[in-house]
């Protein structure tokens, strides 16, 4: 690598002295020069200087018009010139998001690689601020400020926006945003309640939330849940509604207050979750008639989860 760099420097020196370097040295010199020019365009784009970015792009195209990043950089320069897109309503914000996702982000990845995220964040922040005055609209959840603050890397603002959603404890969008944002601000313990309530109310959203959180312990638990609860259909999009019940049995020392039964849908999974939560409270007071009755209730609700619960109790008391 050092030798190649020396060849490039030597080639540049020879060219300046009127000497013609070898073809291999010349190719390396021209390639290095094009890379420098492309980086100049990228730096000015990240700085959001549309005028200078266009000037740098002109220099790159003049010296190497077929450079692999030219097309993507040209698209990014145009987007920066046109920004901000119309964003005075949730509908317009949704259209701006679509353009950023389908046009801008792919071009940024093609031209910038790892720097694409740095380039995209200000766009998401601008949209989040534009969305700030608008209340949550179930027809355009992606246009709400909480979702956009998560995309620009401001979880504190996302928490505040999610908490402002009316009836947030019953809203799967708000629960999703709160789970992700709480994790990013305060860690795993802070995100458990909104995450588990999301699983009970909107289990089809749970895999996406887990992917965004991407916590090693949660990922391990999710895999263990599928492996342990083999009687459940792993292809069922609502299978995650059983995850909170499994979690209570697997981690009895972690209390998850998802609200009382009256605040949850009357499904077998939520009733099983509430039954297990009651059992764990009764266990604190030792063996009793109430505990026996509660175990019978769990067995009636779901024999498989009851068997899992009893297996864990037997292991715990050996």
C-alpha positions in Angstrom: 0.0 0.0 0.0 2.9 2.4 0.9 4.6 1.5 -2.3 1.4 2.3 -4.3 1.1 5.6 -2.5 4.7 6.4 -3.4 4.1 5.6 -7.0 1.1 7.9 -7.0 3.1 10.8 -5.5 5.9 10.1 -7.9 3.5 10.2 -10.8 2.1 13.5 -9.7 5.7 14.9 -9.4 6.7 13.5 -12.8 3.6 15.1 -14.4 4.3 18.4 -12.9 7.9 18.2 -14.2 6.7 17.4 -17.7 7.7 13.8 -17.5 5.2 11.2 -18.6 4.7 8.5 -15.9 4.0 4.9 -16.8 0.4 4.0 -17.7 -0.1 2.1 -14.4 1.1 5.1 -12.3 -1.0 7.5 -14.4 -4.2 5.4 -13.8 -3.5 5.4 -10.0 -2.9 9.1 -10.0 -6.1 9.9 -11.9 -8.1 7.5 -9.7 -6.8 9.2 -6.6 -7.6 12.6 -8.0 -11.1 11.5 -8.8 -11.6 10.1 -5.3 -10.5 13.5 -3.8 -12.9 15.4 -6.0 -15.8 13.0 -5.1 -15.0 13.4 -1.4 -15.1 17.2 -1.9 -18.7 16.8 -3.2 -19.6 14.6 -0.3 -18.2 17.0 2.3 -20.1 20.0 0.9 -23.3 18.0 0.6 -23.0 17.0 4.3 -22.4 20.6 5.1 -25.6 21.3 3.2 -23.9 23.8 0.9 -25.8 23.3 -2.4 -23.8 25.9 -4.3 -20.4 24.6 -3.5 -21.5 21.0 -3.9 -22.6 21.8 -7.4 -19.3 23.4 -8.1 -17.3 20.4 -6.8 -19.5 18.1 -8.8 -18.7 20.1 -12.0 -15.0 19.6 -11.3 -15.5 15.9 -10.8 -17.4 15.5 -14.1 -14.9 17.6 -16.0 -12.0 15.3 -15.0 -13.8 12.0 -14.9 -17.4 12.1 -16.3 -17.9 8.4 -15.9 -17.0 8.2 -12.2 -19.2 5.7 -10.4 -20.6 8.2 -8.0 -21.5 11.0 -10.5 -25.1 10.0 -11.0 -25.8 9.6 -7.3 -24.0 12.8 -6.4 -26.0 14.7 -9.1 -29.2 13.4 -7.6 -28.2 14.5 -4.1 -27.2 17.9 -5.3 -30.6 18.4 -6.9 -32.4 17.2 -3.8 -30.4 19.7 -1.7 -31.2 22.5 -4.1 -34.9 21.6 -3.8 -35.0 21.3 -0.1 -37.2 21.9 1.9 -39.9 19.9 0.2 -43.5 21.0 1.0 -44.3 19.9 4.6 -47.1 22.0 5.9 -49.5 19.1 6.5 -49.2 15.4 7.4 -50.0 14.6 3.8 -47.1 16.7 2.5 -44.8 15.3 5.1 -45.7 11.8 4.1 -44.8 12.6 0.5 -41.5 14.2 1.6 -40.7 11.0 3.6 -41.5 8.9 0.5 -39.1 11.0 -1.6 -36.3 10.8 1.0 -36.8 7.0 1.3 -37.1 6.1 -2.4 -34.7 8.7 -4.0 -32.4 10.4 -1.5 -31.4 7.6 0.9 -30.5 5.1 -1.9 -28.4 7.7 -3.6 -26.7 8.7 -0.4 -25.8 5.0 0.3 -24.5 4.6 -3.3 -22.3 7.8 -3.1 -21.4 8.1 0.6 -21.6 4.6 2.1 -21.2 4.9 5.9 -21.6 8.7 5.7 -25.2 8.4 4.4 -26.7 8.5 7.8 -24.9 11.7 8.6 -26.2 13.2 5.4 -29.8 12.1 6.1 -30.2 13.1 9.7 -30.8 16.9 9.1 -33.6 16.1 6.6 -35.4 14.0 9.2 -34.9 16.7 11.8 -36.3 19.4 9.5 -39.4 17.2 8.9 -39.7 16.5 12.7 -39.7 20.2 13.4 -42.2 20.8 10.6 -44.4 18.1 12.1 -44.2 19.5 15.6 -47.3 21.6 15.5 -49.5 18.7 14.2 -51.3 16.3 16.5 -51.1 12.6 15.9 -53.1 11.4 12.9 -53.7 7.7 12.7 -53.9 8.0 8.9 -50.3 9.3 8.8 -48.4 7.9 11.7 -45.1 8.2 9.8 -45.7 11.9 9.6 -45.9 12.4 13.4 -42.9 14.1 15.0 -42.1 11.2 17.4 -41.4 8.9 14.5 -39.2 11.5 12.7 -37.3 12.4 15.9 -36.3 8.7 16.2 -35.1 8.8 12.6 -32.9 11.9 13.2 -31.4 10.5 16.4 -33.2 12.5 19.0 -34.9 10.0 21.4 -35.5 12.6 24.1 -37.7 14.6 21.7 -39.3 11.4 20.5 -40.3 10.4 24.1 -41.9 13.8 24.6 -43.8 13.6 21.4 -45.0 10.1 22.0 -46.2 11.0 25.5 -48.3 13.8 23.9 -50.4 11.3 21.9 -53.9 11.1 23.2 -54.6 7.7 24.9 -51.0 6.7 24.3 -51.3 3.6 26.5 -53.8 2.2 24.0 -52.1 3.4 20.8 -49.8 0.9 19.2 -47.9 3.7 17.3 -47.2 5.6 20.5 -46.2 2.4 22.4 -43.8 1.5 19.6 -42.2 4.9 19.6 -42.0 5.0 23.5 -40.4 1.5 23.6 -37.7 2.4 21.1 -37.1 5.9 22.5 -37.0 4.8 26.2 -34.5 2.2 25.3 -32.2 4.7 23.6 -32.5 7.2 26.5 -32.5 5.0 29.6 -31.9 1.4 28.6 -33.6 -1.9 28.6 -35.5 -1.6 31.9 -37.1 1.7 30.9 -38.5 0.2 27.7 -40.0 -3.0 29.0 -43.5 -1.7 29.9 -44.3 0.0 26.6 -42.7 -2.9 24.7 -44.8 -5.6 26.5 -48.0 -3.6 26.3 -47.3 -3.2 22.6 -46.9 -7.0 22.4 -50.3 -7.4 24.1 -52.2 -4.8 22.0 -50.4 -4.9 18.7 -48.3 -8.1 18.5 -47.8 -7.7 14.7 -45.6 -4.6 15.5 -43.4 -6.4 18.0 -40.8 -7.8 15.6 -40.2 -4.4 14.1 -39.8 -2.8 17.5 -37.4 -5.5 18.6 -35.4 -4.9 15.5 -35.1 -1.2 16.1 -34.2 -1.7 19.7 -31.7 -4.4 18.8 -30.8 -5.3 22.4 -28.7 -8.6 22.7 -30.7 -9.7 25.8 -34.1 -9.0 24.2 -33.0 -10.7 21.0 -31.9 -13.8 22.9 -35.2 -13.8 24.8 -37.2 -13.5 21.6 -35.4 -16.5 20.1 -35.8 -18.5 23.4 -39.5 -17.7 23.4 -40.0 -19.2 20.0 -37.8 -22.3 20.9 -39.6 -22.9 24.2 -43.2 -22.2 23.1 -43.1 -24.8 20.4 -46.8 -25.3 20.5 -47.3 -21.8 19.1 -47.3 -21.1 15.3 -44.1 -19.1 14.7 -45.5 -17.9 11.4 -48.5 -16.3 13.0 -48.0 -12.6 13.0 -49.8 -12.3 16.3 -47.6 -14.9 18.1 -45.8 -12.1 20.0 -48.9 -11.5 22.1 -47.7 -14.5 24.2 -44.2 -13.1 24.7 -45.1 -11.1 27.8 -46.5 -14.2 29.5 -43.5 -16.2 28.6 -41.2 -13.4 29.9 -42.9 -13.3 33.3 -42.4 -17.0 33.7 -38.8 -16.9 32.5 -37.8 -13.8 34.4 -40.0 -13.8 37.6 -37.8 -11.3 39.3 -38.7 -8.7 36.6 -42.0 -7.1 37.3 -43.9 -5.7 34.3 -46.9 -3.5 35.1 -48.8 -3.3 31.8 -52.0 -2.2 33.5 -54.8 -4.2 35.0 -56.9 -6.7 33.0 -59.6 -4.1 32.4 -57.0 -2.0 30.4 -56.1 -4.9 28.1 -58.0 -6.7 25.4 -59.9 -9.8 26.5 -57.8 -12.3 24.6 -56.5 -15.6 26.0 -52.9 -14.4 25.8 -53.6 -11.2 27.9 -55.7 -13.2 30.4 -52.9 -15.6 30.7 -50.4 -12.8 31.2 -52.6 -11.3 34.0 -53.0 -14.8 35.6 -49.2 -15.3 35.7 -48.7 -11.8 37.1 -51.1 -12.7 39.9 -49.4 -16.0 40.6 -46.1 -14.3 41.0 -47.6 -12.0 43.6 -49.2 -14.8 45.5 -45.9 -16.8 45.5 -44.4 -14.1 47.7 -46.7 -15.2 50.5 -45.9 -18.9 50.2 -48.2 -21.9 49.4 -51.9 -21.1 50.0 -55.4 -21.9 48.8 -55.3 -18.7 46.7 -52.2 -19.9 45.0 -53.7 -23.3 44.2 -56.8 -21.6 42.8 -54.7 -19.2 40.7 -52.8 -22.1 39.3 -56.0 -23.9 38.4 -57.1 -20.7 36.6 -53.9 -20.7 34.6 -54.3 -24.3 33.7 -57.8 -23.6 32.4 -56.6 -20.7 30.3 -53.7 -22.4 28.6 -52.4 -25.9 29.6 -49.2 -25.4 27.6 -48.3 -22.2 29.4 -49.3 -23.8 32.7 -46.9 -26.7 32.1 -44.1 -24.3 31.2 -44.9 -22.3 34.4 -44.8 -25.4 36.6 -41.6 -26.7 35.0 -39.9 -23.4 35.8 -41.3 -23.5 39.4 -40.0 -27.0 39.9 -36.5 -26.0 38.6 -36.5 -23.0 40.8 -37.2 -25.0 44.0 -34.7 -27.8 43.5 
